[in-house]
């Protein structure tokens, strides 16, 4: 696999994320979709949070997305066109796949990524597994290979709370990498590698008072920001779409 540009993380030995995810050929299990955000990757882009993650990084920003129950069950072919239309209407230029662990549902996400790619939009993915492991598994896993091939920008590696990273956007710890797997965002990655860039946090408060958060912030900063704003709304609840 060609890496066009990268901001690699530091080498920290860990067993987190080293177990190959089991293949999954069922419906997509997801928690949240935003047609537009400017906190989950370069520019304005849609974002999809999948439900389920077996990496279990301590002090993960989204531990409510670990459970493999809950969320919404959807056929990828049914939702891909809907999400593409919503992203276009919101002025987005790509989609970011996060969660949760996207590569635990690679078979369901690959066709969604291809729909966005075919429409001229870029695809960004997060993973608690390293790129080297994903490439190794892709050699015998068509689902992992297909999702990797449809990904333009990858943030890889588990979150390690002992090694916080406040210099680079999108990721949380210094061991994690930001890698351009196509030319689409290679220049942005080069700038991050050489100059760094501040992160972004978005807070939405609905008309019903429900609070939703995306982006990245330290626990202390997030606690101060959300003090007395209420309970986050994105708890796992199972629905079938």
TITORPA-927985 format. One record per residue (C-alpha): residue number from 1; x, y, z. Coordinates in steps of 0.5 Angstrom, whole numbers, always signed. Example, Ala and Ser with C-alpha at 12.3 -4.5 7.8 and 13.67 -1.06 7.14 Angstrom:
BEGIN
+-------+-------+-------+-------+
: gumar :     X :     Y :     Z :
+-------+-------+-------+-------+
:     1 :   +25 :    -9 :   +16 :
:     2 :   +27 :    -2 :   +14 :
+-------+-------+-------+-------+
END
This chain:
BEGIN
+-------+-------+-------+-------+
: gumar :     X :     Y :     Z :
+-------+-------+-------+-------+
:     1 :    +0 :    +0 :    +0 :
:     2 :    +3 :    +7 :    -2 :
:     3 :    +3 :   +12 :    +4 :
:     4 :    +3 :   +19 :    +0 :
:     5 :    +4 :   +23 :    +7 :
:     6 :    +4 :   +21 :   +14 :
:     7 :    +5 :   +24 :   +21 :
:     8 :    +7 :   +18 :   +24 :
:     9 :    +6 :   +17 :   +32 :
:    10 :   +12 :   +15 :   +37 :
:    11 :   +13 :    +8 :   +38 :
:    12 :   +10 :    +5 :   +44 :
:    13 :    +9 :    -2 :   +46 :
:    14 :    +2 :    -4 :   +47 :
:    15 :    -2 :   -10 :   +46 :
:    16 :    -8 :    -6 :   +45 :
:    17 :   -11 :    -6 :   +38 :
:    18 :    -7 :   -12 :   +36 :
:    19 :   -12 :   -18 :   +36 :
:    20 :   -15 :   -18 :   +29 :
:    21 :   -23 :   -17 :   +29 :
:    22 :   -27 :   -22 :   +27 :
:    23 :   -31 :   -22 :   +20 :
:    24 :   -38 :   -19 :   +20 :
:    25 :   -43 :   -20 :   +14 :
:    26 :   -49 :   -17 :   +18 :
:    27 :   -52 :   -10 :   +17 :
:    28 :   -49 :    -4 :   +19 :
:    29 :   -49 :    -3 :   +27 :
:    30 :   -49 :    +5 :   +28 :
:    31 :   -50 :   +10 :   +33 :
:    32 :   -50 :   +17 :   +30 :
:    33 :   -49 :   +21 :   +23 :
:    34 :   -48 :   +28 :   +22 :
:    35 :   -49 :   +31 :   +15 :
:    36 :   -44 :   +36 :   +16 :
:    37 :   -38 :   +37 :   +22 :
:    38 :   -31 :   +41 :   +22 :
:    39 :   -29 :   +37 :   +28 :
:    40 :   -28 :   +30 :   +25 :
:    41 :   -23 :   +31 :   +19 :
:    42 :   -20 :   +36 :   +14 :
:    43 :   -26 :   +41 :   +12 :
:    44 :   -33 :   +40 :   +12 :
:    45 :   -35 :   +33 :   +12 :
:    46 :   -40 :   +28 :   +14 :
:    47 :   -39 :   +23 :   +20 :
:    48 :   -41 :   +17 :   +22 :
:    49 :   -40 :   +13 :   +29 :
:    50 :   -41 :    +6 :   +28 :
:    51 :   -43 :    +2 :   +35 :
:    52 :   -38 :    -3 :   +37 :
:    53 :   -31 :    -4 :   +39 :
:    54 :   -27 :    -9 :   +42 :
:    55 :   -20 :    -5 :   +43 :
:    56 :   -23 :    -2 :   +49 :
:    57 :   -18 :    +4 :   +50 :
:    58 :   -17 :    +6 :   +57 :
:    59 :   -21 :   +13 :   +58 :
:    60 :   -23 :   +13 :   +51 :
:    61 :   -27 :   +19 :   +49 :
:    62 :   -33 :   +14 :   +47 :
:    63 :   -34 :    +8 :   +51 :
:    64 :   -41 :    +8 :   +50 :
:    65 :   -40 :    +6 :   +43 :
:    66 :   -36 :    +0 :   +46 :
:    67 :   -42 :    -5 :   +46 :
:    68 :   -44 :    -9 :   +40 :
:    69 :   -51 :    -8 :   +42 :
:    70 :   -55 :    -2 :   +41 :
:    71 :   -55 :    +3 :   +36 :
:    72 :   -59 :    +3 :   +29 :
:    73 :   -59 :    -3 :   +25 :
:    74 :   -59 :    -2 :   +17 :
:    75 :   -57 :    -5 :   +11 :
:    76 :   -51 :    -1 :    +8 :
:    77 :   -54 :    +0 :    +1 :
:    78 :   -60 :    +3 :    +4 :
:    79 :   -57 :    +8 :    +8 :
:    80 :   -51 :   +10 :    +3 :
:    81 :   -55 :   +14 :    -2 :
:    82 :   -59 :   +18 :    +3 :
:    83 :   -53 :   +20 :    +7 :
:    84 :   -49 :   +22 :    +1 :
:    85 :   -55 :   +26 :    -1 :
:    86 :   -55 :   +29 :    +6 :
:    87 :   -48 :   +31 :    +6 :
:    88 :   -48 :   +34 :    -1 :
:    89 :   -54 :   +38 :    +2 :
:    90 :   -50 :   +40 :    +8 :
:    91 :   -44 :   +43 :    +3 :
:    92 :   -40 :   +37 :    +6 :
:    93 :   -34 :   +34 :    +1 :
:    94 :   -33 :   +28 :    +5 :
:    95 :   -35 :   +23 :   +10 :
:    96 :   -31 :   +21 :   +16 :
:    97 :   -32 :   +14 :   +19 :
:    98 :   -31 :   +13 :   +27 :
:    99 :   -34 :   +10 :   +33 :
:   100 :   -33 :    +5 :   +35 :
:   101 :   -28 :    +1 :   +31 :
:   102 :   -30 :    +2 :   +24 :
:   103 :   -26 :    -4 :   +22 :
:   104 :   -30 :    -9 :   +26 :
:   105 :   -35 :    -7 :   +21 :
:   106 :   -31 :    -7 :   +15 :
:   107 :   -36 :   -11 :   +10 :
:   108 :   -41 :    -6 :   +11 :
:   109 :   -37 :    +0 :   +11 :
:   110 :   -33 :    -1 :    +5 :
:   111 :   -39 :    +0 :    +0 :
:   112 :   -41 :    +6 :    +4 :
:   113 :   -34 :    +9 :    +3 :
:   114 :   -34 :    +7 :    -5 :
:   115 :   -41 :   +11 :    -6 :
:   116 :   -38 :   +17 :    -3 :
:   117 :   -31 :   +16 :    -7 :
:   118 :   -35 :   +15 :   -13 :
:   119 :   -39 :   +22 :   -12 :
:   120 :   -32 :   +25 :   -12 :
:   121 :   -32 :   +26 :    -4 :
:   122 :   -26 :   +24 :    +0 :
:   123 :   -26 :   +18 :    +6 :
:   124 :   -23 :   +19 :   +12 :
:   125 :   -23 :   +13 :   +17 :
:   126 :   -21 :   +12 :   +25 :
:   127 :   -18 :    +5 :   +27 :
:   128 :   -15 :    +3 :   +34 :
:   129 :   -11 :    -2 :   +30 :
:   130 :    -5 :    +0 :   +27 :
:   131 :    -4 :    +1 :   +19 :
:   132 :    +1 :    -5 :   +19 :
:   133 :    -4 :    -9 :   +22 :
:   134 :    -9 :    -7 :   +18 :
:   135 :    -5 :    -8 :   +12 :
:   136 :    -3 :   -15 :   +14 :
:   137 :   -10 :   -17 :   +15 :
:   138 :   -12 :   -15 :    +9 :
:   139 :    -8 :   -20 :    +5 :
:   140 :   -13 :   -25 :    +7 :
:   141 :   -19 :   -21 :    +9 :
:   142 :   -23 :   -18 :    +3 :
:   143 :   -27 :   -14 :    +8 :
:   144 :   -21 :   -10 :   +11 :
:   145 :   -18 :   -10 :    +4 :
:   146 :   -24 :    -6 :    +1 :
:   147 :   -25 :    -1 :    +6 :
:   148 :   -17 :    +0 :    +6 :
:   149 :   -17 :    +1 :    -1 :
:   150 :   -23 :    +6 :    -1 :
:   151 :   -20 :   +10 :    +5 :
:   152 :   -16 :   +17 :    +3 :
:   153 :   -14 :   +19 :   +10 :
:   154 :   -13 :   +14 :   +16 :
:   155 :   -12 :   +16 :   +23 :
:   156 :    -9 :    +9 :   +26 :
:   157 :    -7 :    +6 :   +33 :
:   158 :   -10 :    +5 :   +40 :
:   159 :   -11 :   +11 :   +44 :
:   160 :    -6 :   +11 :   +50 :
:   161 :    -8 :   +16 :   +56 :
:   162 :    +0 :   +16 :   +58 :
:   163 :    +2 :   +19 :   +52 :
:   164 :    -3 :   +25 :   +50 :
:   165 :    -2 :   +29 :   +44 :
:   166 :    -4 :   +36 :   +44 :
:   167 :    +0 :   +38 :   +38 :
:   168 :    -4 :   +35 :   +32 :
:   169 :   -11 :   +35 :   +31 :
:   170 :   -16 :   +29 :   +31 :
:   171 :   -12 :   +24 :   +34 :
:   172 :   -11 :   +24 :   +42 :
:   173 :    -5 :   +20 :   +43 :
:   174 :    +3 :   +21 :   +41 :
:   175 :    +3 :   +14 :   +38 :
:   176 :    -3 :   +15 :   +33 :
:   177 :    -1 :   +16 :   +26 :
:   178 :    -5 :   +21 :   +21 :
:   179 :    -3 :   +18 :   +14 :
:   180 :    -6 :   +20 :    +7 :
:   181 :    -7 :   +13 :    +3 :
:   182 :    -9 :   +17 :    -3 :
:   183 :    -6 :   +24 :    -6 :
:   184 :   -13 :   +27 :    -3 :
:   185 :   -11 :   +30 :    +3 :
:   186 :    -3 :   +29 :    +3 :
:   187 :    -1 :   +36 :    +3 :
:   188 :    -6 :   +37 :    +9 :
:   189 :    -2 :   +32 :   +13 :
:   190 :    +5 :   +34 :   +11 :
:   191 :    +3 :   +41 :   +14 :
:   192 :    +1 :   +37 :   +20 :
:   193 :    +7 :   +33 :   +21 :
:   194 :   +11 :   +40 :   +20 :
:   195 :    +7 :   +45 :   +24 :
:   196 :    +2 :   +42 :   +28 :
:   197 :    -5 :   +44 :   +28 :
:   198 :   -10 :   +46 :   +34 :
:   199 :   -16 :   +41 :   +35 :
:   200 :   -23 :   +43 :   +34 :
:   201 :   -29 :   +41 :   +39 :
:   202 :   -36 :   +42 :   +37 :
:   203 :   -42 :   +42 :   +42 :
:   204 :   -49 :   +42 :   +39 :
:   205 :   -55 :   +43 :   +44 :
:   206 :   -62 :   +41 :   +41 :
:   207 :   -69 :   +45 :   +42 :
:   208 :   -70 :   +39 :   +47 :
:   209 :   -64 :   +41 :   +51 :
:   210 :   -60 :   +35 :   +49 :
:   211 :   -53 :   +36 :   +49 :
:   212 :   -48 :   +32 :   +43 :
:   213 :   -41 :   +33 :   +43 :
:   214 :   -36 :   +31 :   +37 :
:   215 :   -29 :   +33 :   +36 :
:   216 :   -23 :   +32 :   +41 :
:   217 :   -22 :   +35 :   +48 :
:   218 :   -18 :   +33 :   +55 :
:   219 :   -23 :   +30 :   +60 :
:   220 :   -22 :   +37 :   +64 :
:   221 :   -23 :   +41 :   +59 :
:   222 :   -29 :   +37 :   +57 :
:   223 :   -32 :   +37 :   +64 :
:   224 :   -31 :   +45 :   +65 :
:   225 :   -35 :   +46 :   +58 :
:   226 :   -41 :   +41 :   +59 :
:   227 :   -42 :   +43 :   +67 :
:   228 :   -49 :   +43 :   +68 :
:   229 :   -51 :   +43 :   +61 :
:   230 :   -54 :   +36 :   +62 :
:   231 :   -53 :   +29 :   +60 :
:   232 :   -50 :   +27 :   +53 :
:   233 :   -56 :   +24 :   +49 :
:   234 :   -52 :   +19 :   +45 :
:   235 :   -53 :   +13 :   +49 :
:   236 :   -54 :    +6 :   +46 :
:   237 :   -61 :    +4 :   +44 :
:   238 :   -63 :    -1 :   +39 :
:   239 :   -67 :    +1 :   +33 :
:   240 :   -68 :    -2 :   +27 :
:   241 :   -68 :    +2 :   +20 :
+-------+-------+-------+-------+
END
